[in-house]
Amino acid sequence: MTVMFSVEDQSIARSLSRQLRPKQRQAVTLRFWHDCSILEIARSLGISWDEADRMLKDALARLEEQCLAHPYFSRRRTA
């Protein structure tokens, strides 16, 4: 299934992802843009499966916090 995002959505997502640490950003990119498994992410980053899993969970929690606080996404929830 292909999901289309507006240019504004993409711009904000890039801005929020830049606030992640580099390895977190790389893990998120591998998982959601390249459809890699946790094991593939771990191998790519040279870390254990547990570290990759924790890193991805931490990155997603941080992105969720940032989205909930961002005015653009707050506005969309109330519309």
N, C-alpha and C positions, 0 to 999 in steps of 0.2 A: 504494500500500500504506500502510495506517495502522498506526503503531506506538504502542502504549500504554505509558506510563511511569507508575510508581507516584508518588504524591505525594512520597514521600521522594526518589526519583530527580530529580524536577522541582525540588524545593527545593535539593538539592545542586548541580544544574546551574546554577541561578540564582546561588547563592552563589559558585561557581567563576567564572562568567562576570563577576561584579562585579569580580573581580580583574584583568580585562583593561582596557586603556586604552579610553576611550569609542569611538573609531573602530574599534578591533578588535572590540569587542562589537557595534557596529552592523554591521560586515561579516559576522560570524558569524550574526547574526540575519537579515540579508538573505539570506544563502546558504542557511541550513538551515530557517528558519521561513517565508520568503517565496519560496524556490526561485529566487533571482535568479542570473544568470550573473555571471562576474567582470566583464564589461563593464558590466552594469547596476549592480553594486556600485561600480565606478570612477566612473561617471557620477553616481550618487547621492551619493557622498562628495566629488566634485570632484577626483579624483586620476587618475593614469594607470592603464592596465590593469596594468602591471608593479607599480606600488605596491600596487594592490588585491590582486593575486595574492600578493605577498610578505607583505602585512599579514595576509591570511587564513591563509597557511601558518604564520606566526609565532604567530598566535593559537591555531591548532589544536595546534601543538607545545606551547605553554604549557598549554593545557587538558589535553592528554594527560599532561604531567608532573604536573599537579595531581591528575588522576584516579588515576594510579598511586600517588601518595603518600597519597591520602585513605583513611582506614581503612574507610569504607563499601565502596569499590570493591575494596580489597585483600581484604576479607572475602568478597565475592561471587566473586572469582577462585578462592579456595581451597575454596569450598563445593561 
